[in-house]
Each structure stands twice: as C-alpha cells, then as structure tokens.
Amino acid sequence: MTQYNANDLIHYRATLALIKHLVEEGVLTEKEYRRICGILNKKYGFPSGSIFAEKA
C-alpha cells in the first residue's frame, strides 16, 4: 500500500486547478491538459489507478 504525502496532494490539486483554468481560458488545449496530467501524476507519485490521480 502506498501512502501519499498530504503536501504533495495539496500541490498537485492546486497545480491542476491552475491548468484547468488555463484550458478554460483557451491558453492550453485539451491535448496539452492530458499530457500535463500525466506529467503531474508521475511527478507527485500518483499511479494511473490512484483515486487521487486526474483521469484526463
């Protein structure tokens, strides 16, 4: 069982909120959003099956 760091989760969610806003504003595309989600999942250690990982 993997234990997640609370600070990592907070930083991850805050970063996702910013990225989602950039997509809504048209600065980033959905394709770029999906790619960034994958990068962030790896950076913060959330495997694709994690309940915390964004499924883009």
Secondary structure, DSSP 8 states (H G I E B T S, - for coil): -----HHHHHHHHHHHHHHHHHHHTTSS-HHHHHHHHHHHHHHHT--TT-SSS---
